[in-house]
Amino acid sequence: MAGEQQGMHVTMVCARFPPLIGGTEAHVYELGRRLIERGHRVDVVTTVADAARAGTSNEEGVEVHRVPTRFSRSDLHFAPTLRSTVERVGGDLIHVQGYHTFVAPMAMAAADRIGRPYVVTFHSGGHSSRFRRAVRPIQQRILRSQLERAGALIGVSAFESAFFTRRLGLADDRIETVPNGVAPEFVDVGRNAMRRRSGSPLVVSFGRLEEYKGHHKVIRAFARRHQALAGARLRLVGAGSQREVLATLAEDLGISDRVEFVAVPYGDRAGLAAELGAADVVVLMSSYESQGISGYEALATGARLIVADGSALTELGSFPGVE
């Protein structure tokens, strides 16, 4: 109709997308759905390790273009066709979600080539590889010129914005801070006090089962203190490559009968909210988080929270019930 405002065509580019699980994956998924609801057109260009899963599909109104990576066992997400795919899909705006793989420079180069503006949300995160952590500063310096040309740079926490302002030598107002919100399911659990407590203390360590998430620290601490907490249980909520390592650690420490592993299927927000809401204490011992959205989700359910001091988790300390 004449006079109607036309929605934008936004193309988001990310290394991983659901059904893969993670904070950035959830962020892109939720943002895409909400942009669609507001009348915008959304495409997502992402990578897959399994070439058989490559292709285009419409998922809740979002056109998702999956391109295969060259090295299936690497998390560098080097996908030779990603740049040409971004150029073909185009868009009024290219939104690069995450900076720390080959996806970001290829997406920014594609935007430059077709003359489209782009913005970058850093979504910085930790890594279990000491080498990968060591080369991050070099990687950031290499990307600096491309990042400077972005129409906007976005940090998901004050910590992340300040970190990249210092690391890249940018003006104080160059990076905008736009934190994530919390899904209604977590708020509803807290509001309705829908707790599934069995009477014995339940400690939940939440996050992907990767070394940098610090679950091993929680297991060791629990082993030292569990006898003082009659019937206490420790539940690790998440999935990942360290599951067997963590299970073996619990067995070696003699607490395997007190430690549980729960993997909540992707998209089951109500199920995840119930797991966090059942906890007496939620523990986050990650060595690095760009925001720590799981901490906000836990607080929304009414659980008490213990966090590692450092990275964006420190910001959670301003809320009641956080140690």
N, C-alpha and C positions, 0 to 999 in steps of 0.2 A: 504494500500500500504506500502511496505517496506520503512522504513525511516520516515514515518509520525509520528508526535508527537501525542501521545494519550492524550486526555483531562482527567482531574481529575474527580472523582466522589465526589461531595460535598453534604453533607447532612446538611441542615440548620434546626435548631430546635427553635421554637418560640411559645409563648403562644397563639398568635392570628395571623390570616392570612386573607386576603381579601376573601369574600366581607366585612369583618369587617374593620372599618376605623380607622386609626391612623398612627403616624409617623413610628413606627417600622414595622407595617404591610406593609406600602408602601415601606419602605427600603428593606425588604425581597423580596417582589414581584419584584421590579425593579432590584435588584441585581441578582435574579434568572434568569430573562429574559436575562440579559446581559451576564451571564455566559453561558447560553445555546447558545447564538449567537456566543460565542467564542469557541464553540466546547466541552464544558464540560457537564457532566451529573449532573443534580441537582434533589435532593429529598428534600422535606420540610415535617417535622413532626410537627404537631401543634395540638391544642386541640379545642374541640367544646363542648358547654354546652348541646346541643340537640343531644342525642345519635342517633337519626334518621339520622343525617347528617354525622355520622362517616363512614369512609371508605376511599378508595383510588381513586383518579381521576387524569387524565392528564390535566393540565391547561397550555396551551401555551408551551408545551414541558417539563414542570416541573411536576414531580410526587408528588402529595400532599397527605399525609397520615394524616387523621384527626382521633384523638382518643378521646373518651368521657371523660369528667371530672366527678368526683364523686359527687361534690356539685355544682349543676347547677347555683345557685345564687351567688356563690363566685367567686371573681376574683383572687383567689390564684392558679387556674388552676391545681388542684391536679388530675392527670390522671394516674390511676394505671398501664395502659398498655403502657404508653409512653416510659418507659425505655426499655421494651422488643421490642417495635417497632423500636426504634433507633438501638438496637442491631441487629435486623433482617435486617433492611435496610442497615446498615453499611455505607461504604463510605471510600474514601481515607482520608477525613478530615471531622470532625464534627464541624460545626460552630454554636455556641450557641448565639442566638440573644435575648439579654435581660437577666437580672440577678435576677429580683425581684419577681419571683413566684416560685412555686415548679418545674417548667419546667427546670430551669437551673441546679440545683443539680442533678436531675434525668438524664438529658442528659449527664452531665459530668461523672456521675457514669457509664452510659452505655458505653461511649467512653473508660473509663479506663478498663472496663470489657472485651471489645473486642480488646483492645490494639490499638486503633486508636488515632491519635493526635487530639486535639481540640483547637479551639480558641474561645474567648468570646468577643463580642461587648456589652458593658454595657447597652446602651439605657436607662439610668436612667431617671426617670420621676417623676412628682409630683403625689400626691394622695389627694383625698378629705377627707379621713379618718385621723383624728388626731392620732389615735392609730397606723395605718399602718405607718405613718410618724415617729412615735416615735420608732418603733421597727426596722426600717431600719438599724441603726448602729449595732444592735445585729445580724441581718441577714447577714450583710456584714462580720462581724467577723467570723460567722459560716462558711461562704463560702470561707474564705481566703485560706485554705489549698488546696481546689480544684482549685481556681483561680491561685494559685502559680504554679500549675502543667500544666497550659495551655501553649500551644505553643506560643500564642500571646494574649495580652490583648489590646482591641481597644476602644478608646474613640472617640465620634463623634464631640467633640469640645475641645479646649484647656482647657476650664473650667472643663469639665468632666474628662479629663485625670489628671489634677492637683488635682481635688477633690478626686479621688480614689487613687492616689499616696499617698496623705496625710492620707486618711482614712485607707488604708490597710498597710501603712508603707513600701511601695515598693521603689525600686531604681528609680531615676528620669527618666531613659530611659526605664523602664519596660513596660510602656503603650504607644502604638502608637496612634497618633491622625489622624483619617481619616474622615474628614467631608463629609456630603452628598452634592450632587450637586443639581442643580435646573433643572427641566424638561423644554424642549424647549418651551412648550406652554406659560410659563410665560415670557420667554425672548422675544418671538414673539409678545406678547401683548405690552410689553414695546417698542420694536423696531418699531412696526407699529403704535404706539399711538392709539390703538383701544379702546378708552374710550367711555363708554356709560353714560356720565354725563348728567343730566337733567337740570343743571343750579343751583340747590340748593346743598349746601354742603352735602356730604355723608361720614359718618364715619362708618368704618367696624371694628367690633370686631370679630376676627377669631379664631376658635378652637373648640374642643369638648365642649358641654354644660355641663361642670362639674365645681364644686365649685372652685377647685384650678386654673382653667383657668382664673378666675378673671372677667368674664363678668358682674357680679353684680357691681363691682367697676366702670366699664365703664358706665353702666346704671345710677348709682348715679351721676357720674361726668357729664354726658350728661344732666341729669335733672337740674343740677345747672347752666349749661352754654348755654342750647339750645336757650333761648330767645335772647341771644346776637348774635346768628347765624341765620339770617332770613331763615326760611324754611329748616333748617338742619334736616337730618334724620340719624338714627342709625340703622345699619343692622348687626345682629348677624348671621354669616355664620358658621354653624356647626349643629350637632345633638347630643343629649345626654339626660341624666336623669333629668337635671335641666331646661328643656325648660319651663314647666308650672310655676316653681318657678320664673324664670326670667320674664316671661310674667306677672305674678301677681305683681312683683316688679315694672315693668314699669307702670302698671295700677295704683298701689298705689301712685306712684310719679306723676301721671297725664300726662304721656308722651306716653301712649300706641299708640296714633295715629302717633307718630314719630318713633316708633320702629318696625322693621321688622325682621322676622326669615326666613332664607333661608338654606335649607339643599341640598347640591350638591351631587348627586349620586356618589358612589365610582367609580373611574376610569375616571370620566369626568374632565380631567385636563384642557381642553379648557374652560369648564364652570366655573371652579374654578378660572382660570386665569382671565376670564372676570369679575367675581365678585370682585376680588382684584384690577384689572385694572380700574374698575369703581369708586373706592374710591378716595376721596381727601386725606383721612388719614386712615391708618390701625393701629389699636391699639392692642397690645399684653400685657395683664396684668397678665400673668400666674405667679404663685409663684415659679415655678420651670420648667425649660426646659433644656434638655441635649444639645440641639443645637439651637432650634428655627428655624427649616427649613422654617416654614411659614413666618418668617420675611424675609428670603432671597428671598422667592417666591414673597412676596409683593414688595420688592425693585426692583426685576427684572421687574416687570410691570411698574415701574416708580412712584408708590404711595409713599407718605410721610409716615413715620413710627414713632409711639410712643411706647416705650417698657418699661416694669417694670425694674428697676435697680436690678440686682441680677441674679444668675444662668448664663446660657450661653447667655441669652438675652443681657447682658451687652456688649458682644463682638460685637453686631450689631452697637454699638455706634461709631465705627470707620468709618462707611460709611456715606457719605453725605446724608442729608435728614432724619436723625434719631435723635429723641429726647428721 
